[in-house]
Amino acid sequence: MLREATLVDADAVAMLVLHELERRQLRRLRRVSKEQLSQLLFVGFRQPNFRYGYPQARVYQNQGVAVGVAYGYPAAREVELDNQWTGLFERLQITPPQQPVVTPRALPDEWYLDLLTVRSRSAGKTYQQWWFDEWLLGDAIHQARLSGLPVMGMDVRPGTHLANLAAQFGFVVQQERRLDRQLTLHLRYRLG
């Protein structure tokens, strides 16, 4: 079932985001331990104006647990959402990285899909579970259309499952970027 995230989802969603950020291998987070990052994401999830706070999240729930999450928002909100990182580091008494954890990535006319991840596939899963990421991406496109913005954007690493899935949905490469020294593709999808 696709739905808006709630505070009850904090544990499951924080772990999903943690695993995705680890997969991205962000150099800026290397000085933060896994436990500290987990705690930061868990506390941050409860903050409405945090990039990975519950109001920006849509979850896919299976058997009562959030097993997938998509984070998106209008580009105009991105700077406001990123202002929360410093306060969270201070609140948890964690030394913040010298550079911001994330940098603004959305183009001004976009509804930006920041993160889409599904719990790692495991042996013996049901046939239905193969479709969780597709359903989340379809739902993200729907949310983007509701925003009234003309375009949906996202950044992906070339050759990843998400890059291939986005191509199937009709996203096109707008530009190549270097984010945290890693090559990414900025994809766009016309909503109208």
N, C-alpha and C positions, 0 to 999 in steps of 0.2 A: 504494500500500500504506500503510495506517495502522499506526503503531507508536509506541513510546515514543522520545523524543529521546535521542540519545547525544552524547558529546563530539565525535564526528566531524562532527556537524551544526552546529557553532559558527558557521562562516562564513555558511552559508545562512540559518540561523535569525536570527542577529544582523542581517543585512540585511533580512529580512522584518519583524522587530520595529522596526528603524530606520525603514523606510518607513511602517509603521503609526503610529508615534509622530509622525512628520512630518505625516502626514495628519490626525492629531488636533489639531495646532497647539497644543500645550501651552505656555502662556505661561511656565511655570516653567522650560522648557528653552531659551528663546530666547537665553540668554547662553552656552549650550554649543554649540560648533560641531558641525557634522555629523560631522567626523572624530573629535572627542572623544567624542561620543555613540556613534558606531560602535565605538570602542575600549572604552568603558565596557560596552556590551552584549556585546561579544565576550568580555571578561574575566569579566563577570558571569554569562554563560551557564554557565561552568564552576563557579560557586558553587552548591552544592546548596540553600542557604537564601536565594537571591535570587529576587525576584518573577519575573524572566525567566531563571531558571536551568534547566538541562536536566531536573531531576526533575519540574518542573511542566508540562513541554511534551509534547505529542503532535504528531507530524508526519505529513504526507502526503507520501510519497516517490513521485516519478515519474522513471523512467529514472535511478535512483540518486541523485537530488538531492531534498532537502527543498524542496518548492514551496509548502507551506502549513503553518501552525502554529497550535495552539490551546493557550492557557495557562489552567489552572484548578486550584483547590485548595479545601479546606474553609475556611470563614470563620475558624475558630479559628487558622489558620496565617498569616493575612494580616499581622498586626503583626510576627511573626517574619520574614517574607519581606521586609518593607519596611525592616528595620533594616540591611540590607546597603548601601543607597545611599550613605550617608555614608562608609563604609569604602572603597567603590570610588572615590569622588571623591578621597579622600585618597591612596589607593594610586596613582592615575593622575596625581596632582598637578594636578587640575582644581578650580577654584573652584566649590564647590557653589552651587546657587540658594539664596536666602534662605529660601524655604519648601520643605517636602518636595516631591520630584518628584511623588509620588502620595500620595493620602490614602486611608485605608481606605474601601472601598465596599461590602463584603459585609455582608449582614445575618446575625445570629448563627446562624440555622438553615439557611444556604445552603452549597451547593457553588457557588463563584463562578467563572464563566467570565470571565477578565480580558481576554483578547485572542484574537481569531480573525482570521487574515489569510491570504490566498493571493497568491502572486506575481501581479503585474499581468497581466491578460489581454493576450495579444498576437495579432497577425494570424497566421492559418495554424495555429492550435492545433487539437488533436484534439477531437472531440465529447466524449470522456471528461473532458477538463479542465474542462468546464462544471460538473461535479459535485463538484469538490474541496471547496468550502466547505460544501456540504450534507453530504458524508461526514464532514468534520471536526466539524460541529455534532452530527450523529448520534452520533459517537464520544464527544464531550464529554458528551452526555446519558447515554450508557452509563457513562462514568467516574463521573459524578455519582451514578448509581444504585448503583454499587459502593461508594461512600463510606458509604452507609447514611443519609445526610441526607435529609430529606423534600422539600427544594426546591432547585432550581438557579436561580441569579440571574445577571444580566448587565446592564451598562449600555450603551446604544446611543444614537447621535444619531438624532433623528427623521428619517424619510425615507431612511435609508441602506439599502444592499443588505442589510446584516446585520440591520437592524430588520425589513425585509420578510421575510427568511428566517426569523427567529425567530418572527414572527407565523404563518407557514405551519406551523411546528413546534408551535404552540399556546402560546407564551409570551404572558403578559398583562402589561399595564402595571400596576405596583404604585404608582409615584410618579414625579413629575418632580423632577429634581435639577439643581443647577448645579455642574458640576465644572470647575474652572479657568475659570470665567465662561462656560461653554458649557452650553446646555440639553441634558440627556440624559434618557432614560427608563430607569428601573430596571424591568427585566422579570423575571418569575418564572415558573417551570415546575414544577408539582407532579410529583414523581417516583413517587409511590405510586399 
